[in-house]
Every structure is written in structure tokens, then in C-alpha cells.
Amino acid sequence: ALSWELLTELRGALLEADDLRSVSVIVLEGSGPDFCAGYDMHSAYARYATEDAASGAYRSGSGSFDDDVWKLERFQELVRTPFSLHKPVIAKVQGHCVAGGTDLALYCDFVIAADNARIGFPATRAMGSPPNHMWIYNVGPQWAKRLLLSGDVVSGADAAKIGLVVAAVPAEQLEQEVMSVAGRLASVDPEL
């Protein structure tokens, strides 16, 4: 799950990779069977409670509407890191890529998924609009509305059909497909 701490570390690693001359392409993947379970709501609320107990000198996440928006914007800056890098970033999606995990994946330059991956933002059913709207950028307004208003989840294969991911392959071929695309991108002179 995406916590403040995890995203801060991820941002640092991504910026370092962007800075290293030896790196041509960045591949972002989950360390387990899933790409990402979404935002870590438990740690977010715990962090807000700690901040609320502080002196009150800083904004809290559970104060005014303005405070909530300010905190959300700061947090989303971390999620948007892949979009701002100079090097191409490939999201390698296996298993579940849901809720905030889709925000992170869709900020990458390419999303390549296992055909049996499950991609969606089911939390829209209970919490409303997601904080980022790269869905429209990737699939256009009709599919974005269809998926976000319903909270439905699609398979990697179906995600490829609507343009949410650039390719979907059988899970056992995902590594090979991602490395093939990464190798092709890495063969281009970085100055170009």
C-alpha cells in the first residue's frame, strides 16, 4: 500500500535512477504477487491524528477543507514523480493494480500488464472521484467515466483493448515483454 514513507523512498529512488547515466529506462513493479493495493489509508489517518495532537502550528489532514486539499496535493506530488522524470518509466503490472496503485501506474510512460491482472479504482464507489485523472489521458472520457463511475475492475487483457495499458501478455511472459520493450527503449541515444 502507498504510504507517505513508501512514496518518499520511491521518489528518492526514481530521482536517483533519473540522475544516473548508467540507467536508460526505469521499470516499476510490485515486489509481491500484486503491483499495488492502493493508498495506505490506515497510516494516513494515523499520521493525521499525530499531526492533530501536535501544537496546531501546521496544517492537519482532518482540519478544514483547505487543510485536506493542501495535504492531498502534497501527497500527490509524490505519486506524480514518474510523470516528471526525463527517462522513460514502464509500469510492470501483475496481480492487482487498484485504487491509488492505478494513479501510480498511469503516471508511468508505459503500462504493460499480465493479461490476468486486475486494474481499477473500486474505491470510487464509496469515496468518490480519485485524486488523479490520468484515466481520461489514457482511455478517453467515455471509458474513464465508465470505469470511475462504476468502480469496476478490468482484466489486463481488457485494459489493453481500451488503451489503459499498452500491452497485455500471459503472466509467465510479462518479464520478457517488459524487458524487451525496455531494451528497445534503452537502445536509443539518451541525447535524443
C-alpha positions in Angstrom: 0.0 0.0 0.0 1.1 3.5 -0.8 2.1 5.3 2.4 3.9 8.7 2.8 7.1 6.8 3.8 7.0 4.4 0.9 6.3 7.1 -1.7 9.1 9.3 -0.2 11.5 6.4 -0.6 10.2 5.6 -4.1 10.6 9.3 -5.2 14.2 9.3 -4.0 14.9 6.1 -5.8 13.3 7.3 -9.0 15.1 10.6 -8.9 18.4 8.8 -8.4 17.7 6.5 -11.3 16.8 9.5 -13.4 20.1 11.1 -12.5 22.3 8.0 -13.1 24.0 7.9 -16.5 24.1 4.1 -16.4 20.3 4.0 -16.3 18.4 4.3 -19.6 14.9 3.0 -18.7 13.1 2.6 -15.3 10.8 -0.4 -14.6 8.4 0.0 -11.7 6.9 -3.2 -10.3 5.5 -4.6 -7.1 7.7 -6.8 -5.0 5.0 -9.5 -4.5 2.2 -11.0 -6.4 0.5 -7.6 -6.9 1.5 -4.3 -8.4 -0.2 -2.2 -5.7 -3.1 -2.4 -3.4 -3.7 1.3 -3.4 -3.3 4.1 -0.8 -2.5 3.1 2.8 -5.5 4.7 4.5 -4.5 3.3 7.9 -1.2 5.1 8.0 -2.6 8.3 6.5 -5.3 8.6 9.3 -2.7 7.7 11.9 -0.4 10.4 10.6 -3.3 13.0 10.6 -4.1 12.0 14.2 -0.4 12.6 15.3 -0.4 15.9 13.5 -3.7 17.0 15.1 -2.2 16.2 18.5 0.8 18.5 17.8 0.9 22.2 18.6 -1.5 23.2 15.8 1.2 25.2 14.1 1.0 23.1 11.0 -1.9 22.0 8.7 -3.6 18.8 9.6 -5.4 16.4 7.3 -8.5 16.4 9.3 -8.9 20.2 9.8 -10.6 22.5 7.3 -11.3 21.7 3.7 -8.3 23.8 2.7 -6.1 21.7 5.0 -7.3 18.5 3.5 -6.8 19.8 0.0 -3.3 21.0 0.9 -2.3 17.6 2.3 -3.7 15.8 -0.7 -1.8 18.0 -3.1 1.5 17.4 -1.2 0.9 13.6 -1.2 0.0 13.6 -4.9 3.3 15.3 -5.7 5.0 12.1 -4.6 2.7 9.9 -6.7 3.3 12.0 -9.8 7.1 11.5 -9.7 7.2 9.0 -12.6 5.5 11.6 -14.9 8.2 14.2 -14.3 11.2 12.1 -15.0 13.4 12.6 -18.1 13.8 8.8 -18.7 11.0 6.5 -19.8 9.2 4.6 -17.0 7.5 1.3 -17.5 4.9 0.1 -15.0 5.0 -3.7 -14.9 1.6 -4.7 -13.7 1.0 -8.1 -12.2 -1.9 -9.2 -10.0 -3.9 -6.4 -8.5 -3.4 -2.7 -9.5 -6.2 -1.0 -7.7 -7.1 2.4 -6.3 -4.0 4.5 -5.7 -2.0 1.9 -7.5 -3.6 2.9 -10.7 -2.6 6.5 -10.1 1.0 5.4 -9.8 0.9 3.1 -12.8 -0.9 5.6 -15.1 1.8 8.3 -14.3 4.3 6.0 -15.9 5.1 6.4 -19.6 4.0 2.8 -20.5 1.9 0.3 -18.6 2.5 -3.4 -19.6 0.2 -5.8 -17.8 -0.3 -9.5 -17.3 -3.4 -10.4 -19.2 -4.9 -11.7 -15.9 -4.0 -8.5 -13.9 -6.9 -6.7 -12.3 -6.9 -3.0 -12.8 -9.4 -0.5 -11.4 -10.4 2.0 -8.8 -13.2 0.3 -6.8 -12.9 2.9 -4.0 -14.8 5.4 -6.2 -18.0 3.6 -5.2 -17.6 4.7 -1.6 -15.2 7.7 -1.7 -15.9 9.5 -5.0 -13.5 10.7 -7.5 -9.9 9.6 -7.4 -7.2 12.3 -6.7 -5.7 11.9 -10.2 -7.3 11.7 -13.6 -4.8 10.1 -15.9 -7.7 7.7 -16.9 -9.0 10.3 -19.3 -5.5 10.8 -20.7 -5.2 7.1 -21.4 -8.7 5.9 -22.4 -10.7 9.0 -23.2 -13.7 10.4 -21.5 -16.3 7.6 -22.1 -14.2 4.7 -20.8 -12.8 6.9 -17.9 -16.4 7.7 -16.9 -17.5 4.1 -17.3 -14.7 2.8 -15.1 -14.6 5.5 -12.5 -18.4 6.0 -12.0 -18.9 2.2 -11.6 -15.7 1.4 -9.7 -15.4 -1.7 -11.9 -12.2 -3.6 -12.3 -10.9 -4.8 -15.7 -8.5 -7.5 -16.7 -5.1 -6.7 -18.2 -6.4 -8.1 -21.5 -9.4 -5.8 -21.5 -7.3 -2.9 -20.3 -5.2 -3.4 -23.5 -8.3 -3.4 -25.7 -9.3 0.0 -24.4 -5.8 1.6 -24.3 -5.5 1.7 -20.5 -2.3 -0.4 -20.9 0.0 -0.5 -24.0 0.2 -4.4 -23.9 -1.1 -7.4 -22.0 0.6 -10.7 -22.2 0.3 -14.0 -20.3 1.7 -13.6 -16.8 4.6 -16.0 -17.5 5.7 -13.8 -20.4 5.4 -10.4 -18.5 9.0 -10.2 -17.5 10.2 -11.0 -21.1 7.8 -8.5 -22.6 8.8 -5.6 -20.3 12.5 -6.3 -20.7 12.0 -6.4 -24.5 10.4 -3.0 -24.5 12.9 -1.6 -22.0 15.8 -2.9 -24.1 14.4 -1.4 -27.3 14.0 2.0 -25.5 17.5 1.7 -24.0 19.0 1.3 -27.4 18.0 4.9 -28.3 20.7 7.5 -27.6 19.7 9.3 -24.4 20.5 12.7 -26.0 17.6 12.1 -28.3 
